[in-house]
Amino acid sequence: QLQLVESGGGLVQPGGSLRLSCAASGFTLRDYVVTWLRQAPGKERERVSCITLRGAGRDYSDSVKDRFTISRDDTENTVYLQMNNLKPEDTATYYCAARGPSLPICTDKTTKTDYNYWGQGTQVTVSP
């Protein structure tokens, strides 16, 4: 089955850290640009970070820059999102999405139809 599976979410106190994983099965993730997005209840979906092929390019939204780090391990067919100094406003469902292989650049699009694969999401809650 061709799919992306996110994991690593949970409940954490403000200032804490989590590492999210986005694992691909049934296809080779190294051929795809991977984006992390998030959506909080009642809010629009937000693009958080993106990593291009072989990690050559990475970008972050202003809201997470200097706190989140995206990386990929192509031997594990997985992309990670290390989240440090978490804030209550980071509370959301986090999704990873893969785009390519003929589109090897990051995009600012946030709809499922703009990606080849989209995970089921993992919940991150930041609360005292």
C-alpha atoms as a printed R data frame, in Angstrom:
    type eleno elety resid chain resno       x      y       z
1   ATOM     1    CA   GLN     A     1   0.000  0.000   0.000
2   ATOM     2    CA   LEU     A     2   1.362  3.393  -1.008
3   ATOM     3    CA   GLN     A     3   1.155  5.708   1.959
4   ATOM     4    CA   LEU     A     4   2.777  8.169   4.325
5   ATOM     5    CA   VAL     A     5   2.483  7.571   8.042
6   ATOM     6    CA   GLU     A     6   3.193 10.254  10.616
7   ATOM     7    CA   SER     A     7   4.124  9.513  14.208
8   ATOM     8    CA   GLY     A     8   5.684 11.175  17.215
9   ATOM     9    CA   GLY     A     9   2.939 13.547  18.238
10  ATOM    10    CA   GLY     A    10   1.718 13.914  21.791
11  ATOM    11    CA   LEU     A    11   1.180 16.202  24.725
12  ATOM    12    CA   VAL     A    12   4.090 18.378  25.772
13  ATOM    13    CA   GLN     A    13   4.550 21.376  28.047
14  ATOM    14    CA   PRO     A    14   5.522 24.771  26.657
15  ATOM    15    CA   GLY     A    15   9.250 24.865  26.029
16  ATOM    16    CA   GLY     A    16   9.372 21.138  25.411
17  ATOM    17    CA   SER     A    17  10.381 19.192  22.335
18  ATOM    18    CA   LEU     A    18   8.964 16.543  20.042
19  ATOM    19    CA   ARG     A    19  10.257 14.814  16.944
20  ATOM    20    CA   LEU     A    20   7.754 13.891  14.304
21  ATOM    21    CA   SER     A    21   8.416 11.176  11.752
22  ATOM    22    CA   CYS     A    22   6.952 10.766   8.295
23  ATOM    23    CA   ALA     A    23   7.563  7.273   6.968
24  ATOM    24    CA   ALA     A    24   6.783  6.191   3.442
25  ATOM    25    CA   SER     A    25   5.711  2.713   2.504
26  ATOM    26    CA   GLY     A    26   5.252  1.274  -0.942
27  ATOM    27    CA   PHE     A    27   7.334  3.939  -2.675
28  ATOM    28    CA   THR     A    28  10.764  5.564  -2.471
29  ATOM    29    CA   LEU     A    29  10.539  8.803  -0.558
30  ATOM    30    CA   ARG     A    30  13.973 10.019  -1.693
31  ATOM    31    CA   ASP     A    31  12.468 10.889  -5.076
32  ATOM    32    CA   TYR     A    32   9.980 13.291  -3.507
33  ATOM    33    CA   VAL     A    33   9.992 16.741  -1.965
34  ATOM    34    CA   VAL     A    34   8.354 16.503   1.448
35  ATOM    35    CA   THR     A    35   6.371 19.196   3.216
36  ATOM    36    CA   TRP     A    36   5.085 19.357   6.765
37  ATOM    37    CA   LEU     A    37   1.796 21.194   7.243
38  ATOM    38    CA   ARG     A    38  -0.416 21.716  10.262
39  ATOM    39    CA   GLN     A    39  -3.988 22.624  11.003
40  ATOM    40    CA   ALA     A    40  -5.484 23.767  14.270
41  ATOM    41    CA   PRO     A    41  -9.238 23.607  14.926
42  ATOM    42    CA   GLY     A    42 -11.008 26.536  13.315
43  ATOM    43    CA   LYS     A    43  -7.864 27.730  11.543
44  ATOM    44    CA   GLU     A    44  -6.582 27.475   8.022
45  ATOM    45    CA   ARG     A    45  -4.033 24.847   7.156
46  ATOM    46    CA   GLU     A    46  -0.507 26.202   7.443
47  ATOM    47    CA   ARG     A    47   2.604 25.131   5.645
48  ATOM    48    CA   VAL     A    48   5.355 24.616   8.219
49  ATOM    49    CA   SER     A    49   8.464 23.335   6.487
50  ATOM    50    CA   CYS     A    50   9.719 21.718   3.320
51  ATOM    51    CA   ILE     A    51  12.757 19.685   2.339
52  ATOM    52    CA   THR     A    52  13.912 19.028  -1.201
53  ATOM    53    CA   LEU     A    53  15.705 16.038  -2.634
54  ATOM    54    CA   ARG     A    54  18.730 14.865  -0.658
55  ATOM    55    CA   GLY     A    55  18.066 17.690   1.798
56  ATOM    56    CA   ALA     A    56  19.643 20.222  -0.535
57  ATOM    57    CA   GLY     A    57  17.007 22.817   0.257
58  ATOM    58    CA   ARG     A    58  14.965 23.446   3.400
59  ATOM    59    CA   ASP     A    59  12.591 26.196   4.325
60  ATOM    60    CA   TYR     A    60  10.433 27.144   7.265
61  ATOM    61    CA   SER     A    61   7.498 29.358   7.996
62  ATOM    62    CA   ASP     A    62   8.273 32.440  10.034
63  ATOM    63    CA   SER     A    63   6.256 31.041  12.927
64  ATOM    64    CA   VAL     A    64   8.598 28.057  13.401
65  ATOM    65    CA   LYS     A    65  11.909 29.322  12.069
66  ATOM    66    CA   ASP     A    66  14.796 28.795  14.504
67  ATOM    67    CA   ARG     A    67  12.704 26.344  16.545
68  ATOM    68    CA   PHE     A    68  11.917 23.541  14.084
69  ATOM    69    CA   THR     A    69  14.354 21.536  11.974
70  ATOM    70    CA   ILE     A    70  13.396 19.346   9.046
71  ATOM    71    CA   SER     A    71  15.625 16.487   7.932
72  ATOM    72    CA   ARG     A    72  15.454 13.307   5.941
73  ATOM    73    CA   ASP     A    73  17.022  9.883   6.105
74  ATOM    74    CA   ASP     A    74  16.584  8.332   2.704
75  ATOM    75    CA   THR     A    75  18.013  5.028   3.936
76  ATOM    76    CA   GLU     A    76  15.054  4.881   6.330
77  ATOM    77    CA   ASN     A    77  12.583  6.274   3.779
78  ATOM    78    CA   THR     A    78  11.635  8.839   6.424
79  ATOM    79    CA   VAL     A    79  11.479 12.596   6.931
80  ATOM    80    CA   TYR     A    80  11.650 14.119  10.375
81  ATOM    81    CA   LEU     A    81  10.529 17.348  11.998
82  ATOM    82    CA   GLN     A    82  12.393 18.204  15.185
83  ATOM    83    CA   MET     A    83  10.339 20.711  17.151
84  ATOM    84    CA   ASN     A    84  11.995 22.575  20.008
85  ATOM    85    CA   ASN     A    85  10.799 25.316  22.329
86  ATOM    86    CA   LEU     A    86   7.213 24.408  21.608
87  ATOM    87    CA   LYS     A    87   4.508 26.985  22.238
88  ATOM    88    CA   PRO     A    88   0.768 26.603  22.824
89  ATOM    89    CA   GLU     A    89   0.167 28.085  19.374
90  ATOM    90    CA   ASP     A    90   1.970 25.096  17.857
91  ATOM    91    CA   THR     A    91  -0.953 22.911  18.912
92  ATOM    92    CA   ALA     A    92  -2.382 21.338  15.761
93  ATOM    93    CA   THR     A    93  -2.653 18.200  13.717
94  ATOM    94    CA   TYR     A    94   0.547 17.833  11.749
95  ATOM    95    CA   TYR     A    95   0.573 16.285   8.304
96  ATOM    96    CA   CYS     A    96   3.354 15.350   5.951
97  ATOM    97    CA   ALA     A    97   2.892 15.407   2.198
98  ATOM    98    CA   ALA     A    98   5.066 14.311  -0.689
99  ATOM    99    CA   ARG     A    99   5.285 15.880  -4.118
100 ATOM   100    CA   GLY     A   100   7.132 14.662  -7.166
101 ATOM   101    CA   PRO     A   101   9.098 13.045  -8.609
102 ATOM   102    CA   SER     A   102   8.767 15.368 -11.606
103 ATOM   103    CA   LEU     A   103   8.211 18.394  -9.307
104 ATOM   104    CA   PRO     A   104  11.411 18.582  -7.233
105 ATOM   105    CA   ILE     A   105  10.803 21.992  -5.683
106 ATOM   106    CA   CYS     A   106   8.975 23.182  -2.606
107 ATOM   107    CA   THR     A   107   5.555 24.698  -3.049
108 ATOM   108    CA   ASP     A   108   3.446 26.915  -0.841
109 ATOM   109    CA   LYS     A   109   0.309 24.963  -1.651
110 ATOM   110    CA   THR     A   110  -1.682 23.485   1.214
111 ATOM   111    CA   THR     A   111  -4.360 21.367  -0.436
112 ATOM   112    CA   LYS     A   112  -4.211 17.584  -0.716
113 ATOM   113    CA   THR     A   113  -4.714 17.587  -4.456
114 ATOM   114    CA   ASP     A   114  -1.435 19.444  -4.918
115 ATOM   115    CA   TYR     A   115   0.515 16.498  -3.513
116 ATOM   116    CA   ASN     A   116   0.996 12.931  -4.620
117 ATOM   117    CA   TYR     A   117   0.815 11.522  -1.090
118 ATOM   118    CA   TRP     A   118  -0.653 12.845   2.154
119 ATOM   119    CA   GLY     A   119  -0.472 11.257   5.606
120 ATOM   120    CA   GLN     A   120  -3.236 10.757   8.139
121 ATOM   121    CA   GLY     A   121  -1.818 13.282  10.601
122 ATOM   122    CA   THR     A   122  -0.446 13.224  14.134
123 ATOM   123    CA   GLN     A   123  -1.734 15.412  16.948
124 ATOM   124    CA   VAL     A   124   0.579 17.780  18.788
125 ATOM   125    CA   THR     A   125  -0.754 19.472  21.906
126 ATOM   126    CA   VAL     A   126   1.297 22.028  23.796
127 ATOM   127    CA   SER     A   127  -0.211 22.798  27.181
128 ATOM   128    CA   PRO     A   128   0.960 23.356  30.771
